[in-house]
Structure formats: structure tokens, C-alpha cells
């Protein structure tokens, strides 16, 4: 039986209408794989013998997103809930000259031909939505041996692996992702070409690489994914900065777990399925500056300035992979502040509250916890910070300022080099509760501003 979800109902209804019009229509690809494994897919795709123009005629609420490749998005609202379902026409592909898309496609009425052009056997399955109302497995159409590979826990390319990877180089990363996520092994004749063709990933658009890596990091199996990327030599192509972590020693008193690579792997395996992409990338890159700053000093191994170097490197990596500005900034901020928890119990009240003001502070807490558990295991600073953050009212972290720049301007001062220093000092006093009234704060601000003016930093 299919799950009772809006997405499933929408796909079945689309397939039913196509069949009534005389076209074969089946559920296809990843949703069939996940159903056969006993899961409940979020999305359902339909594959059909109907060509795109006919699909759009039958479903007015539809639009072609890849009409050249036979892909149409159909919008329906089963039970009042809006659902968009991808409907693709059966096809066989011509040559791939750019390592991404076929130069030409030929529509076909054969599901078997369509299966033959797909990437891996476990993704080449189809499901008869009518027969699926009974025994689900008996409703699967398997032309490529995908069910056997699902049962064996194997990722295997359909047909010739070299040809599949030459057609679309991103399939190299997809193979790793499926194996990691499903806890499958990669079949030998698929694995060998993966290693041999790893350098081809340099020809894949950075956005596609970013999206595939992000899926790996957020699907709950990021450690295994990273290990497989390293074993297939793909990591050095897509993230050479991370590949350099391997073999970089750390001081045993702080990192009994081993080198930077092992520490990072132990941290990554704590990421939960569905975690935010910024937390995942912040976790991956938090120590990216260590290989560059490694130094064996007389007393111990040191990584002087690794945070600052790591911030610059994370910014370069996220720029290279075309992250959004907001995501790039959050990832860099996670890298920039991950060491500050070591001082959290000694911070002044104002410093601690400003620390809590960091965007998505919960991600900083999560990263610090994972960082500790991946090394010495001491969660004292994390527990203290978490308790203080959760019990400090928002109004105490972001209080309305008792004094503003307008107040100083009204008192006859003009903005100068020391203007912001005055306001920050007064706000610190407010956060420390050393001043609690506007009158006291204004008196303090005017005194500081006068001193700054005398020192030539503020004009009056």
C-alpha cells in the first residue's frame, strides 16, 4: 500500500488520468526505491508515454521546466493541499558532449528503454500505482536488477559505469551520496570507474556540486560520505582544503581522538538528519584553517591564528561554491566563534550577552557540543552557555538602548572616530546593569563624549 500523503495521492491521480487517456504512467525513480525499502517518500515522480505537450494539454495547471528533456511540473490540490509533481516522458538519450545533459533525446513508449538511460539500478525502478494498492513489491517493474541490489545493499551503475559517469559527471557524487545515506556498498565495477574519473568533477558546475555535497552533509550519514569521497579521491577535487586535514597531527592533551581529519569525521557523524545546511558546513569547515597554520613548537603542536585563517578559507570555499550571501556569512560566523566557548565562564555579562546576539546562536551551541564530544568530551562550557542562554530573557539580551547617537548629537556632539566607542561603553554598562536609567546613562555618555572630544576623537 502507498502512504496516505498528499504527494502520493497527487501522483496516483495524475497517473490514473494519463492511463484513462490511453498512456502508460508509472511512479518512477527515487520514490520507488524508498517505497521498496519501506520508507515514505516526500516527493513522487511520474514517468509516462505521453509527450510533454500532451501532458500540459491534460493538466492546465502545469509548466515545462525541461520540455526539451520531457519534464513537466503538474500542480494539483488533493484534499485542498497544493502539490507539484514532476511528470517525465519516457525517453532514451543521445550522446552527452558536455558531461551534464544529452545533446538530444528521443521520446519512447517503453519504460524499459527509459530505465536503461538512468544512473543506478536502485533508481531505475518503476511502480504500477494501481497494483501498488496491494503488495507493493509485486507492483514494481524492474528492468535493471534494482530490487536485487536493494536487497543486497549495493549501488551499481546501470549498464556500463564509465558511460553513465561520462554522460553526467555529477553521478560520481550521487553514487557516493546514495551509498552513504542508505548504508550500501558500491559495487566493484562501479567503484573503480568512480576513482578513475574523479577529476571529471572539476567540469561540473559549482552550484550542482554544492547542492550534492549539502545533501550528503544533511542526510544523516555525513561521516560515511566524507570517508567515501576521500577513498574515491573525489574529495581532493571538490574540497581540497578539507582533504588536507588528513594526517595533520593535534596535541593529544586536547585531542586524544587523533588528527584533524579524524576529529572532523567524529564531529560530522553527530549531525542529525535534516540539520540546517549552515550548521553542517560550519561543522565541516570549523577547523579548515589548521593544516595551513600547523606548527610544532617546543612545548606542543600549535595552530596559531587558525580561526582567522579558517574564516578566510571558509569565505573562499562558499564563494567558490556559489553559496548565498546569508549562508556564507553564517558559515563564516560559525567558524569565527567556535573557540570562544572556552572563555564563556569568564566573560563579562555584557560580553556574554553580545555573544548570545549572534545570528542563530543555537547553531553555535550545537557546533560547540559536537566539537567537545569529538575531542575531550568535556561539556562544562556548553552546559553553562546553554543554561545562561535559555534563562536570559530576550529583552535582557537586546534591551532598548537608554542612550542613542541622537542624544549625543542633541547635546552638541558630532560623530567622530570615538562616537561609537561612547555608545558601546554605555550599552555595556546597561547590559551589566551598572546603569539602569536614562538619566544615568546620558550622564555617563556625555562625560565619555567630552573626554573623547578632549582627546580629539569626537567633534563638539
C-alpha positions in Angstrom: 0.0 0.0 0.0 1.1 3.5 -0.7 1.4 6.0 2.2 -1.6 8.3 2.7 0.1 11.6 1.9 -1.0 14.4 -0.4 2.1 13.9 -2.6 1.3 10.2 -3.0 -2.4 10.9 -3.8 -1.4 13.6 -6.3 1.0 11.3 -8.2 -1.5 8.4 -8.3 -4.3 10.7 -9.5 -2.0 12.1 -12.3 -1.1 8.5 -13.3 -4.7 7.4 -13.3 -5.8 10.3 -15.6 -3.0 9.6 -18.0 -3.9 5.9 -18.1 -7.5 6.8 -18.8 -6.3 8.8 -21.8 -4.5 5.7 -23.1 -0.9 6.4 -21.9 1.2 4.2 -19.7 2.0 6.0 -16.5 4.1 4.8 -13.6 5.7 6.1 -10.5 9.4 6.3 -11.1 12.9 6.7 -9.6 13.8 7.6 -6.0 10.2 7.3 -4.7 10.0 3.7 -5.8 13.4 2.9 -4.3 12.4 4.4 -1.0 9.0 2.7 -1.0 10.6 -0.7 -1.7 12.9 -0.1 1.3 9.8 0.5 3.5 10.1 4.3 3.6 7.7 7.1 3.0 9.0 9.4 0.2 8.4 13.2 0.4 8.2 13.5 -3.3 6.8 11.3 -6.1 7.7 11.4 -9.8 5.6 10.1 -12.6 7.0 8.6 -15.9 4.7 8.3 -18.8 4.5 7.5 -22.5 2.6 10.8 -23.0 4.7 13.6 -24.6 5.2 16.9 -22.8 2.7 18.8 -25.0 0.0 16.2 -24.3 0.7 16.3 -20.5 0.3 20.1 -20.5 -2.9 19.9 -22.5 -4.3 17.4 -20.0 -3.2 19.4 -17.0 -3.7 23.2 -17.4 -2.0 23.9 -14.1 1.3 22.7 -15.4 4.5 24.2 -16.9 7.5 22.8 -18.6 10.8 23.1 -16.7 12.8 20.8 -19.0 10.5 20.4 -22.0 13.5 19.5 -24.2 14.1 16.6 -21.8 10.4 15.7 -21.4 9.9 17.2 -17.9 6.7 18.9 -16.9 5.6 20.1 -13.4 2.0 19.4 -12.7 0.2 21.3 -9.9 -2.8 19.6 -8.2 -4.5 20.1 -4.9 -5.7 16.7 -3.5 -7.7 17.4 -0.4 -7.1 21.1 -0.8 -3.3 20.9 -0.3 -1.2 22.2 -3.2 1.2 19.6 -4.6 3.6 19.9 -7.5 4.5 16.6 -9.2 7.2 16.1 -11.8 6.0 14.2 -14.8 8.6 13.0 -17.3 8.1 11.4 -20.7 9.8 8.0 -21.3 12.9 8.7 -23.3 16.3 7.4 -24.5 19.2 9.8 -24.6 21.7 10.5 -27.3 25.4 11.4 -26.7 26.4 13.8 -23.8 29.1 16.2 -25.1 29.1 18.5 -22.0 29.2 15.8 -19.3 25.8 17.0 -18.0 22.9 16.9 -20.4 22.2 14.8 -23.5 22.7 16.6 -26.8 19.4 15.1 -28.0 16.6 12.9 -26.6 14.2 10.6 -28.2 10.8 10.0 -26.7 9.7 6.4 -26.4 6.7 4.5 -25.2 9.0 1.9 -23.5 9.6 2.1 -19.7 12.5 -0.4 -20.2 14.3 2.0 -22.6 13.8 4.8 -20.1 15.2 2.7 -17.3 18.3 1.9 -19.3 19.4 5.6 -19.5 19.1 6.2 -15.8 22.1 6.3 -13.4 21.9 3.4 -10.8 19.9 0.3 -10.7 18.2 1.2 -7.4 17.0 4.4 -9.2 15.8 2.6 -12.3 12.7 1.1 -10.8 9.0 1.8 -11.7 5.9 1.2 -9.8 2.4 0.4 -11.1 0.2 2.7 -8.9 -2.9 0.6 -9.4 -1.3 -2.7 -8.4 0.5 -0.9 -5.6 -2.7 -0.8 -3.6 -2.0 -4.5 -2.8 1.5 -6.0 -2.3 3.8 -3.1 -3.1 6.8 -5.1 -4.2 4.7 -7.2 -6.6 3.8 -3.9 -8.3 7.4 -2.9 -9.1 8.6 -3.1 -12.7 12.3 -3.9 -12.6 14.2 -3.9 -15.9 17.7 -3.4 -14.5 18.0 -5.7 -11.4 17.4 -2.8 -8.9 15.4 -4.9 -6.5 18.1 -7.5 -6.1 20.6 -4.6 -5.5 18.3 -3.1 -2.9 18.1 -6.4 -1.1 21.9 -6.9 -1.3 22.6 -3.3 -0.2 24.5 -2.4 -3.4 24.9 0.7 -5.5 25.5 -0.4 -9.1 25.6 1.7 -12.3 23.1 0.7 -15.0 25.0 -0.8 -17.9 28.5 0.5 -18.4 29.6 2.6 -15.4 32.1 4.6 -17.4 29.4 5.6 -19.9 27.0 6.5 -17.1 29.6 8.8 -15.4 30.8 10.3 -18.7 27.2 11.2 -19.5 26.8 13.2 -16.3 29.8 13.7 -14.1 27.6 14.6 -11.1 26.6 10.9 -10.9 30.0 10.3 -9.3 28.9 12.3 -6.3 25.4 10.9 -6.4 26.7 7.4 -6.2 28.6 8.3 -3.0 25.6 10.0 -1.5 23.2 7.1 -2.1 25.7 4.6 -0.7 26.3 6.7 2.4 22.6 7.6 3.0 21.4 4.0 2.5 24.4 2.4 4.2 25.1 0.5 1.0 28.3 -0.7 -0.6 29.4 0.5 -4.1 29.7 -2.5 -6.5 33.3 -3.0 -7.6 32.8 -2.3 -11.3 31.1 0.9 -10.3 33.7 1.9 -7.7 36.7 1.5 -9.9 35.5 4.0 -12.6 34.5 6.4 -9.8 38.1 6.6 -8.7 39.5 6.7 -12.2 37.1 9.5 -13.2 37.2 11.6 -10.1 38.9 14.5 -11.8 35.9 15.0 -14.1 34.1 16.6 -11.2 36.2 19.7 -11.9 34.0 20.2 -15.0 30.7 20.1 -13.1 29.0 23.5 -12.3 29.8 24.7 -8.8 26.2 25.1 -7.9 25.5 21.4 -8.7 28.5 20.3 -6.7 27.4 22.5 -3.7 23.9 21.1 -3.7 25.1 17.5 -3.9 27.6 18.0 -1.1 25.0 19.7 1.0 22.6 16.7 0.6 25.5 14.4 1.8 26.1 16.6 4.8 22.5 16.9 5.9 21.1 13.4 5.3 22.4 11.8 8.5 25.4 10.0 7.0 28.0 12.7 6.5 30.9 10.9 8.1 30.5 7.9 5.7 30.0 10.2 2.8 33.3 12.1 3.6 35.1 8.8 4.0 33.9 7.6 0.6 34.8 10.9 -1.0 38.3 10.6 0.3 38.6 6.9 -0.7 37.5 7.6 -4.2 39.8 10.7 -4.4 36.9 12.9 -5.2 37.4 15.0 -2.0 40.7 16.4 -3.3 38.8 17.6 -6.4 35.7 19.2 -4.8 37.1 20.2 -1.4 40.9 20.2 -1.5 41.0 22.2 1.7 39.2 19.5 3.6 41.3 16.7 2.1 44.4 18.4 3.5 43.1 17.7 7.1 44.2 14.1 6.8 47.4 13.4 8.7 47.6 16.8 10.4 48.5 16.0 14.0 46.9 17.6 17.0 48.1 17.9 20.7 47.0 14.7 22.4 46.0 16.5 25.7 43.3 18.4 23.8 42.6 16.0 21.0 43.1 12.3 22.1 41.0 11.2 19.1 43.8 11.9 16.6 44.4 14.1 13.7 42.3 17.0 12.3 40.6 14.6 9.8 39.6 12.1 12.5 38.3 14.9 14.7 36.2 16.3 11.9 34.8 12.9 11.0 33.8 12.3 14.6 32.1 15.7 14.7 30.3 15.2 11.4 28.8 11.8 12.5 26.9 13.7 15.2 24.9 15.8 12.6 21.3 14.8 12.7 19.3 14.0 9.6 17.7 17.2 8.3 20.0 19.6 10.1 20.5 23.0 8.7 22.9 23.4 5.8 24.8 26.2 7.5 25.4 24.1 10.7 26.6 21.2 8.5 29.0 23.3 6.5 30.1 25.2 9.6 30.9 21.9 11.3 32.8 20.7 8.3 34.9 23.8 8.0 35.4 24.8 11.6 39.0 23.6 11.7 39.8 24.2 8.0 42.5 26.6 8.9 44.5 24.1 10.9 46.5 22.4 8.1 47.8 25.8 7.0 48.7 27.0 10.5 50.2 23.8 11.8 53.4 24.4 13.8 55.4 22.0 16.0 56.5 24.3 18.8 59.0 23.2 21.6 56.1 22.8 24.2 53.4 21.3 21.9 51.8 21.4 18.5 50.2 24.8 17.8 47.7 26.3 15.3 48.3 30.0 15.8 45.6 32.0 14.1 43.8 29.0 12.7 40.4 30.6 13.4 41.2 33.8 11.4 42.7 31.7 8.6 39.7 29.4 8.7 37.3 32.2 8.3 39.0 33.5 5.2 39.2 30.0 3.8 35.5 29.3 4.5 34.6 32.5 2.8 36.6 31.5 -0.3 35.1 28.0 -0.3 31.5 29.3 0.0 32.2 31.9 -2.7 33.6 29.3 -5.0 30.6 27.1 -4.5 28.2 30.0 -5.0 26.5 30.0 -1.6 24.0 32.7 -0.9 25.4 35.7 1.0 23.4 34.9 4.1 24.5 31.3 4.2 28.1 32.2 3.5 28.1 34.8 6.3 26.6 32.3 8.8 29.1 29.6 8.0 32.0 32.0 8.4 30.5 33.3 11.7 30.3 29.7 13.0 34.0 29.2 12.1 34.9 32.6 13.6 33.3 32.0 17.0 33.7 28.3 17.6 36.7 28.8 20.0 35.0 31.5 22.1 33.2 28.9 24.3 36.5 28.3 26.1 36.1 31.7 27.7 32.4 31.7 28.3 32.5 31.2 32.1 34.9 34.2 32.4 33.1 36.6 30.1 31.7 39.8 31.5 27.9 40.0 31.5 27.9 42.4 28.6 30.3 40.2 26.5 28.2 37.1 27.2 25.0 38.9 26.2 26.6 40.2 23.0 27.8 36.6 22.3 24.2 35.5 22.6 23.2 38.0 20.0 25.0 36.1 17.2 22.6 35.1 14.5 21.1 31.6 15.1 23.0 31.1 18.4 21.5 27.7 18.7 23.8 26.6 15.8 26.8 27.9 17.7 25.8 25.9 20.7 25.3 22.8 18.6 28.7 23.1 16.9 30.4 23.6 20.3 28.8 20.5 21.7 29.8 18.4 18.8 33.3 19.8 18.9 33.7 18.8 22.5 32.2 15.3 22.0 34.6 14.8 19.1 37.6 15.5 21.2 38.0 15.7 25.0 34.3 15.2 25.9 34.1 18.0 28.5 30.7 19.7 28.1 31.1 22.1 31.1 31.3 25.3 29.0 28.5 24.1 26.7 26.2 23.4 29.7 26.9 26.8 31.2 26.4 28.7 28.0 23.2 26.7 27.2 21.7 27.3 30.7 22.5 31.1 30.6 21.2 31.5 27.1 18.0 29.7 27.8 17.3 31.6 31.1 18.3 35.1 30.0 15.2 36.9 28.7 15.4 38.3 25.2 14.8 41.8 26.5 18.0 41.5 28.6 20.0 40.4 25.5 18.6 43.1 23.3 17.4 45.8 25.6 16.2 49.1 24.2 19.2 51.5 24.4 19.0 54.1 27.1 21.1 56.4 25.1 21.4 56.7 21.3 23.5 58.7 18.9 20.7 61.2 18.5 21.0 62.0 22.2 24.7 62.9 21.8 24.0 64.9 18.6 21.3 66.8 20.5 23.9 67.6 23.2 26.1 69.2 20.6 28.5 66.4 19.6 29.2 65.4 16.0 30.0 61.9 15.0 33.7 61.2 15.0 36.2 58.3 15.5 35.2 57.8 19.1 31.5 58.2 18.7 30.6 54.5 18.5 33.0 53.8 21.4 30.9 56.0 23.7 27.7 54.3 22.7 29.1 50.8 23.1 30.6 51.6 26.5 27.3 53.0 27.7 25.5 49.9 26.3 28.0 47.6 28.1 27.2 49.4 31.3 23.5 48.9 30.6 24.0 45.2 29.9 26.0 44.9 33.1 23.1 46.8 34.9 25.7 49.3 36.1 23.3 51.9 34.7 19.6 51.4 34.7 18.0 54.7 34.0 18.1 57.1 31.0 19.4 59.9 33.2 22.4 57.9 34.5 23.2 56.6 31.0 23.0 60.1 29.5 25.2 61.5 32.2 27.8 58.7 31.6 27.6 59.2 27.8 28.1 63.0 28.0 31.1 62.5 30.3 32.7 60.0 27.9 31.9 62.1 24.9 33.6 65.1 26.5 36.6 63.0 27.2 36.7 61.8 23.7 36.4 65.3 22.4 39.3 66.5 24.5 41.3 63.6 23.1 40.4 64.8 19.6 38.3 61.7 18.7 34.8 63.4 18.8 33.9 66.8 17.5 31.8 69.1 19.6 
